[in-house]
Every structure is written in structure tokens, then in C-alpha cells.
Amino acid sequence: MSASETIEAEGHLIDSGHLSAIFDKVIELSGAYEVQQFDIGRTNDDASRIRLRLTCESPQALQDLLQQLTLFGCYTVSESDAVVRAAEKDRCVPDDFYSTTNHRTQVRVGGQWVEVQKQRMDAVIVVDGDRATCRKLRDVKGGERVVCGHEGIRVVPEFRERDRLGFAFMSNDVSSERRVEATVGRIATMMEEIKKAGGRIAVVAGPVVVHTGGVEHFGALIRKGYVDVVLAGNALAVHDIEYATIGTSLGIDLNAGTPVDQGHRNHMAAINLVNRAGSIRQAVESGVVKSGVMYELVKHDVPFVLAGSIRDDGPLPDTIMDLIQAQDAYAAALANVQMVLMLSSMLHSIGVGNMLPSWVRVVCVDINPAVVTKLSDRGSMQTVGVVTDVGLFLNHLAKRLE
């Protein structure tokens, strides 16, 4: 028995590629469409609107298609409240729960459209009165009301191609064949605009920042106030402190570019120094650490979160080794950021990408183009990439922001 439903979508559908994606998805799932109305925006700022009549071979096939099309901002014309069911117990929700994207989302509750708070991907939506909030599955409590199915849900994708985020100069087509200076100039301009407006910039950084000689330039950005929080792992802090106290990074003399005798033990010596002091802050305040990224963060009261992993040496006393605690600390640090600069840390960059709503500007700098591709593949489609040496990038950025 066939089933039909009328849907609409609105936005910059053509140049964003969403229109063709909608048609492709209907065909892919063996459905049929009839265009009932299509209004094309007349100017750059005008949105387009389309109304489609969808037909599938069964009611279940139609429901599956409608759920897929929600990702592209499609919604049914016949408005109804979202289906809300109680979680049966802690960390356990109904099987047809709605899994969120990182795009702006609204749910219909009591006949009113409500903006979902704390938007992020791979979460559920919990409704409490007239409020709706994204919640990680592990944080759901028994009895809480969880949005299920696809009815009463509207997703509003970002349309970057209209340059609403100032990202039109870059795209997800990752290439090393671009002039770094020009790209850096535009990124610097965005950072200046964000700070002038009182916005926040987060930096996700890996130890490659130290290995490639970017410490001094990163420190300059911190001193100039362009860094509001740093998210990293144990290794960034370890090798930064190793460089600040011994002059090597991973046992390599960065000035000569050669390994030093017994250099393999230097990062352990750096950990030992911090352990003796009690913490990174105490090592800085006691004069044990006198330069470097961590020194500048402490001296300028810029918060940092170090999330540990199974491969970490030490770890440093500041490193959070509890996975859930580290994720929660990252998420709290990212509240209300307008831009995230990711510097050669695939593990932590992908983790942060999963926590961000799609309207946050994300710039990923890595010598490996696959890192940016991985971010996009995992849903962080707002990510744009700069394929270059991160030390060189920070050098140009610090000079430009002077």
C-alpha cells in the first residue's frame, strides 16, 4: 500500500547543493516526487522555497524517507507536535529516538516551535515544559521526555556558500596548492572582527605546534588576546614544557634540527619537573617554567583543558584522564565560542568538531589534508582547511595580527 506526504524546504537551496541532494535522496530510497511549487530567490539574500509531494511504496518507507530528508531542512506541511516518550531508565531511550545533527533545530511542543538549546550532533532532545535541550545519551535520566521519530522537528542547515559566515574564500575542497599568506590574511581579519565584537576564539592544538617551531608565534597570539581557551592533550603541554626548560622537543634540538644525546628522556624530565612543582600553574608561578605556550596561558589567565589518552606518558597532574570528565570539560569550555582554530591534532579536533553547532566557524590547519576530510566526513561540514606546516601558519598569522 503506497503512502504520500507533502513537504517543504526553504533556504539557499540551489547554490548550496541541497536541492539536488533532496532529489537524489528520494530516488535513492525508491520514492517518487512531484514538485508542486518552486519559488527561486531573486537576489543573493533571498531564500528559495520548494513544496514536494512524496510517494513511497509503503508507510514505513515514507517514514524512513521523511526522516532522511529532515537533515536537509525538509519538514511536513501538516504541522504536528513532536512525538515525546519517556526514557525507560537512565542512559536508555526509546528505539525510535531522534538523533541530532549540529544544525539549528526546532521542535514543536504544545503547538509552538521551540529552539533546541545546546545544539550538537549525536545527541537526543529532552523536552522539559516549554524547553528543549540536546543531551548526550549517557546523561539521560529515567522518566525524562525524549523526542522520537521525525514529526514536529525542523532542521535549519547552514548555507555557507552565501558567505553568511565569511567563509566564501575557502571551501571543503582541500588543497595544498593555495597561497598560505592570502588565506592567513582572511583568517586574521575574521579573528579581528570576532574579538572587536566581544566574541570568543578557542584553539585546539597538538604537539606539532612545538615540533614545528610554532611556540613563540602561538605565545604572541595569546599575549595579544586572540586566544580565549586552549583545548589539547597531554603531549602539547609536555613537549612545550620540555622545550621551555631543556630546549628540545621529543629529544630534538629545534634550533639545530638534530637529536641530542639522551634526548629520549627529556620529556620525562619535563613531567618530573611539573610533578615536583605540583601543577603547571605552580611550575610557572615558582619560576620553574619561564616561557612557552603553557607559560603564556598561565600568565594571561587563559583557561586550558588537557584531555588524556591511553598513550600518554606521565601524565601531567593537570591532564584529565577520566574520559567522560574530559569530554564534559571540553564542552563547557566551548560554550558560546564563535570560532575554533584547530592546529594539527586530529584526535582532539574530531572530538571538538562533534561538540560544535554548525554555525561556529572552524578552521583546521594540518599538513595532512586527510584530517580536514575526516572532520567533514564525520558531520563537521562547516570545517574549512588550510593544508600547510602549522609552524609556518602560526608565523604568518602572528605577523598579520601585529
C-alpha positions as CSV (number, residue, x, y, z in Angstrom):
1,M,0.0,0.0,0.0
2,S,1.5,3.3,-1.1
3,A,1.8,6.3,1.1
4,S,2.2,10.1,0.4
5,E,3.1,13.2,2.2
6,T,3.7,16.9,1.3
7,I,6.9,18.5,2.4
8,E,8.6,21.9,2.1
9,A,12.1,23.2,2.3
10,E,13.4,26.8,2.5
11,G,16.8,28.4,2.1
12,H,19.5,28.9,-0.4
13,L,18.7,25.5,-1.8
14,I,20.3,25.7,-5.3
15,D,23.8,27.0,-4.8
16,S,24.2,25.0,-1.5
17,G,23.5,21.8,-3.4
18,H,20.6,20.9,-1.0
19,L,18.0,20.8,-3.8
20,S,19.8,18.1,-5.8
21,A,20.6,16.3,-2.5
22,I,16.9,16.2,-1.7
23,F,16.0,14.8,-5.2
24,D,18.8,12.3,-5.0
25,K,17.7,11.0,-1.6
26,V,14.1,10.5,-2.8
27,I,15.3,8.4,-5.8
28,E,17.9,6.5,-3.6
29,L,15.1,5.4,-1.3
30,S,12.9,4.3,-4.2
31,G,10.4,7.1,-3.7
32,A,8.8,9.5,-6.2
33,Y,8.4,13.2,-6.1
34,E,6.2,15.8,-7.7
35,V,7.2,19.5,-7.5
36,Q,4.0,21.4,-6.6
37,Q,5.6,24.8,-6.1
38,F,9.1,26.2,-6.5
39,D,9.9,29.9,-5.8
40,I,13.5,30.9,-6.6
41,G,15.1,33.7,-4.6
42,R,15.6,36.8,-6.8
43,T,18.7,38.2,-5.1
44,N,21.7,36.9,-3.2
45,D,19.9,37.4,0.1
46,D,16.5,35.9,-0.9
47,A,15.8,32.3,0.0
48,S,14.2,29.8,-2.3
49,R,11.2,27.6,-1.3
50,I,10.1,24.3,-2.7
51,R,7.0,22.2,-2.0
52,L,7.1,18.5,-2.9
53,R,4.6,15.7,-2.9
54,L,6.4,12.5,-2.0
55,T,5.1,9.0,-2.6
56,C,6.6,5.7,-1.4
57,E,5.5,2.1,-1.7
58,S,4.6,1.7,2.0
59,P,4.0,3.9,5.1
60,Q,7.2,2.7,6.6
61,A,9.3,3.5,3.5
62,L,7.7,7.0,3.6
63,Q,8.6,7.5,7.3
64,D,12.2,6.4,6.5
65,L,12.4,8.9,3.7
66,L,11.0,11.7,5.7
67,Q,13.5,11.1,8.5
68,Q,16.4,11.2,6.0
69,L,15.1,14.4,4.4
70,T,14.9,16.2,7.8
71,L,18.7,16.5,7.6
72,F,18.3,18.8,4.5
73,G,15.8,21.1,6.3
74,C,12.7,19.5,4.9
75,Y,9.5,19.4,7.0
76,T,5.9,18.3,6.5
77,V,3.3,20.9,5.6
78,S,0.8,19.3,8.0
79,E,2.2,20.6,11.3
80,S,2.0,18.4,14.4
81,D,3.7,18.3,17.7
82,A,6.9,16.3,18.2
83,V,6.4,12.8,19.5
84,V,7.7,12.7,23.0
85,R,8.2,9.5,25.0
86,A,9.7,8.8,28.5
87,A,13.1,7.3,28.9
88,E,12.6,3.9,30.4
89,K,15.7,4.2,32.6
90,D,19.0,6.1,32.9
91,R,21.0,6.1,29.7
92,C,18.3,4.3,27.8
93,V,15.8,5.9,25.4
94,P,13.0,4.6,23.1
95,D,14.3,2.8,20.0
96,D,12.9,5.5,17.6
97,F,14.7,8.4,19.3
98,Y,15.7,11.4,17.2
99,S,19.5,11.7,16.8
100,T,20.5,15.3,16.4
101,T,22.7,17.0,13.8
102,N,24.9,20.0,14.5
103,H,22.4,22.3,12.7
104,R,19.9,24.7,14.3
105,T,16.9,22.6,15.3
106,Q,13.4,23.4,16.4
107,V,10.8,21.1,17.9
108,R,7.0,21.7,18.1
109,V,5.8,21.5,21.7
110,G,2.3,22.5,22.7
111,G,1.6,24.0,19.3
112,Q,4.7,26.2,19.5
113,W,8.0,25.9,17.8
114,V,10.8,25.8,20.3
115,E,14.5,26.4,19.6
116,V,16.6,23.5,20.8
117,Q,19.4,24.6,23.2
118,K,23.0,23.4,23.4
119,Q,22.9,22.2,19.8
120,R,25.4,19.4,18.9
121,M,25.5,16.3,16.9
122,D,24.9,12.7,18.1
123,A,22.6,13.7,21.0
124,V,19.0,13.3,21.9
125,I,16.5,16.1,22.5
126,V,15.0,16.2,26.0
127,V,11.8,18.3,26.5
128,D,11.1,19.9,29.9
129,G,8.0,22.1,29.9
130,D,8.4,24.6,27.0
131,R,12.2,24.0,26.8
132,A,14.1,21.6,24.6
133,T,17.8,20.7,25.1
134,C,20.3,18.5,23.4
135,R,21.5,15.8,25.8
136,K,24.2,13.1,25.5
137,L,22.7,9.7,25.8
138,R,24.8,8.9,28.9
139,D,23.2,11.9,30.7
140,V,19.6,11.0,30.1
141,K,17.7,10.1,33.3
142,G,14.8,7.6,33.5
143,G,11.5,9.3,33.0
144,E,12.8,12.3,31.0
145,R,10.8,13.1,27.9
146,V,12.7,12.4,24.8
147,V,11.8,13.5,21.2
148,C,11.2,10.5,18.9
149,G,10.6,10.0,15.2
150,H,10.7,12.9,12.8
151,E,7.4,14.7,13.3
152,G,7.4,18.2,14.7
153,I,11.1,18.6,14.0
154,R,12.7,21.3,11.8
155,V,16.4,21.4,11.0
156,V,17.9,24.6,9.6
157,P,21.1,23.8,7.7
158,E,23.8,26.5,7.3
159,F,24.3,27.8,3.8
160,R,27.9,28.8,3.8
161,E,28.0,29.4,0.0
162,R,26.1,32.7,0.6
163,D,29.1,33.8,2.7
164,R,26.9,34.3,5.8
165,L,29.9,33.2,7.8
166,G,32.5,35.0,5.7
167,F,33.9,31.6,4.5
168,A,33.3,32.0,0.8
169,F,37.0,32.4,0.2
170,M,37.5,28.8,1.2
171,S,35.7,25.5,0.7
172,N,35.7,21.9,1.7
173,D,37.9,21.2,-1.4
174,V,41.1,20.7,0.4
175,S,44.3,21.6,-1.5
176,S,47.9,22.4,-0.7
177,E,48.1,24.4,-3.9
178,R,47.0,27.7,-2.4
179,R,48.9,30.7,-1.2
180,V,49.1,30.5,2.6
181,E,49.6,34.2,3.1
182,A,46.3,35.1,1.4
183,T,44.4,32.6,3.4
184,V,46.0,33.6,6.7
185,G,45.1,37.2,5.9
186,R,41.4,36.4,5.7
187,I,41.5,34.3,8.8
188,A,43.2,37.1,10.7
189,T,40.5,39.5,9.6
190,M,37.8,37.2,10.9
191,M,39.6,36.8,14.2
192,E,39.9,40.6,14.5
193,E,36.2,41.1,13.8
194,I,35.2,38.4,16.3
195,K,37.3,40.0,19.1
196,K,36.0,43.5,18.3
197,A,32.5,42.2,18.7
198,G,33.4,40.7,22.1
199,G,33.4,37.1,20.7
200,R,35.4,34.1,21.9
201,I,38.0,32.1,20.0
202,A,39.0,28.6,21.0
203,V,42.2,26.8,19.9
204,V,42.6,23.1,19.6
205,A,46.4,22.4,19.5
206,G,48.6,19.3,19.2
207,P,52.3,18.9,20.0
208,V,53.2,19.5,16.3
209,V,52.9,23.2,17.3
210,V,56.0,22.7,19.4
211,H,57.8,20.4,17.0
212,T,57.5,22.8,14.0
213,G,58.7,25.9,15.9
214,G,55.3,27.5,16.5
215,V,55.6,28.1,20.2
216,E,56.8,31.8,20.0
217,H,54.1,32.7,17.5
218,F,51.3,30.9,19.4
219,G,52.5,32.7,22.5
220,A,52.2,36.0,20.6
221,L,48.6,35.2,19.8
222,I,47.9,34.6,23.5
223,R,49.5,37.8,24.6
224,K,47.5,39.8,22.0
225,G,44.3,38.4,23.4
226,Y,43.2,36.3,20.4
227,V,43.0,33.1,22.4
228,D,40.2,32.6,24.9
229,V,40.7,28.9,25.7
230,V,43.0,26.1,24.6
231,L,41.9,22.5,24.3
232,A,44.7,19.9,23.9
233,G,46.1,16.6,25.1
234,N,48.9,15.8,27.5
235,A,51.5,15.9,24.7
236,L,51.2,19.6,23.8
237,A,51.9,20.6,27.4
238,V,54.6,18.0,27.9
239,H,56.7,19.0,24.9
240,D,56.0,22.7,25.3
241,I,57.5,22.5,28.9
242,E,60.3,20.2,27.6
243,Y,61.2,22.9,25.1
244,A,60.9,25.7,27.7
245,T,63.1,24.0,30.3
246,I,65.5,21.9,28.3
247,G,65.4,23.3,24.7
248,T,64.3,20.1,23.0
249,S,61.0,18.7,21.7
250,L,60.8,14.9,21.6
251,G,64.6,15.0,22.2
252,I,65.3,17.1,19.1
253,D,67.2,20.4,19.3
254,L,64.8,22.6,17.4
255,N,67.5,25.2,16.5
256,A,69.9,22.6,15.1
257,G,67.2,20.1,14.0
258,T,69.3,17.2,15.3
259,P,68.7,14.8,18.2
260,V,70.6,15.4,21.4
261,D,72.4,12.8,23.5
262,Q,69.9,11.0,25.8
263,G,67.2,13.2,24.4
264,H,64.6,10.5,24.7
265,R,64.4,11.1,28.4
266,N,63.8,14.9,28.2
267,H,60.0,14.8,28.0
268,M,60.0,12.6,31.1
269,A,62.3,15.1,32.8
270,A,59.7,17.8,32.0
271,I,56.9,15.8,33.5
272,N,59.0,15.2,36.6
273,L,59.6,19.0,37.0
274,V,55.9,19.7,36.9
275,N,55.1,16.8,39.3
276,R,57.6,18.3,41.7
277,A,56.0,21.7,41.5
278,G,52.5,20.2,41.8
279,S,50.9,21.6,38.7
280,I,51.6,23.6,35.5
281,R,50.4,26.8,37.2
282,Q,52.6,26.2,40.2
283,A,55.6,25.4,37.9
284,V,55.1,28.8,36.2
285,E,54.5,30.7,39.4
286,S,57.5,29.2,41.1
287,G,59.8,30.1,38.2
288,V,60.5,26.5,37.0
289,V,58.8,27.2,33.7
290,K,59.7,30.7,32.3
291,S,58.5,30.6,28.6
292,G,56.3,28.7,26.2
293,V,52.6,28.2,25.4
294,M,51.6,26.9,28.9
295,Y,53.6,29.8,30.5
296,E,51.7,32.4,28.4
297,L,48.3,30.7,29.2
298,V,49.0,30.9,33.0
299,K,50.4,34.4,32.9
300,H,47.4,35.8,30.9
301,D,44.8,33.7,32.8
302,V,43.7,31.9,29.7
303,P,42.0,28.6,30.6
304,F,43.1,25.3,29.2
305,V,41.8,21.8,29.2
306,L,44.1,18.8,28.7
307,A,42.3,15.6,27.8
308,G,44.4,12.4,28.3
309,S,44.6,9.2,26.3
310,I,46.0,5.7,26.7
311,R,49.2,6.6,25.0
312,D,50.2,9.4,27.4
313,D,53.4,9.4,29.4
314,G,53.1,10.7,32.9
315,P,50.6,12.1,32.6
316,L,50.9,15.7,33.9
317,P,48.9,16.4,37.0
318,D,46.7,18.8,35.1
319,T,45.7,16.2,32.5
320,I,42.2,14.8,32.9
321,M,42.4,11.0,32.4
322,D,38.6,10.3,33.0
323,L,37.1,10.3,29.5
324,I,33.7,11.5,30.4
325,Q,35.0,14.2,32.7
326,A,37.4,15.4,29.9
327,Q,34.5,15.5,27.4
328,D,32.4,17.5,29.7
329,A,35.2,19.9,30.4
330,Y,35.8,20.4,26.7
331,A,32.1,21.0,26.1
332,A,31.9,23.6,28.9
333,A,35.0,25.4,27.6
334,L,33.4,25.6,24.1
335,A,30.2,27.4,25.3
336,N,29.5,30.5,23.2
337,V,32.6,30.3,21.1
338,Q,32.4,32.0,17.6
339,M,35.4,30.4,16.1
340,V,37.7,27.4,16.6
341,L,41.2,27.2,15.3
342,M,42.4,23.6,15.0
343,L,46.2,23.1,14.9
344,S,47.5,19.7,13.9
345,S,45.6,17.5,16.3
346,M,43.4,15.0,14.5
347,L,42.2,13.2,17.6
348,H,41.2,16.3,19.6
349,S,40.0,18.2,16.5
350,I,37.5,15.5,15.6
351,G,36.3,15.3,19.2
352,V,35.7,19.1,19.3
353,G,34.0,19.0,15.9
354,N,31.4,16.7,17.3
355,M,30.6,19.1,20.1
356,L,30.1,22.2,17.9
357,P,27.0,23.6,16.3
358,S,27.3,24.2,12.6
359,W,27.2,28.0,12.8
360,V,30.6,28.1,14.7
361,R,33.4,28.9,12.3
362,V,36.0,26.2,12.2
363,V,39.5,26.4,10.6
364,C,41.6,23.3,10.5
365,V,45.3,23.7,9.9
366,D,47.2,20.5,9.1
367,I,50.0,19.3,6.8
368,N,47.8,16.2,6.1
369,P,44.7,17.0,4.0
370,A,43.0,13.8,5.3
371,V,42.5,15.4,8.7
372,V,40.1,18.0,7.2
373,T,38.4,15.3,5.2
374,K,37.8,13.2,8.3
375,L,36.2,16.2,10.0
376,S,33.8,16.7,7.2
377,D,33.0,13.0,6.8
378,R,32.0,13.0,10.5
379,G,29.5,15.8,10.0
380,S,31.5,18.9,10.7
381,M,30.7,20.3,7.3
382,Q,31.5,23.9,8.3
383,T,35.2,23.0,8.6
384,V,37.5,24.6,6.1
385,G,41.1,23.5,5.7
386,V,44.5,25.1,5.4
387,V,47.0,22.5,4.2
388,T,50.4,23.7,5.4
389,D,53.0,23.4,8.1
390,V,51.4,24.6,11.3
391,G,54.6,26.4,12.5
392,L,54.6,28.4,9.2
393,F,50.9,29.1,9.5
394,L,51.3,30.5,13.1
395,N,54.3,32.6,12.0
396,H,52.3,34.3,9.3
397,L,49.2,34.6,11.5
398,A,51.1,36.3,14.4
399,K,52.8,38.7,12.0
400,R,49.5,39.6,10.3
401,L,47.8,40.2,13.7
402,E,50.6,42.6,14.7
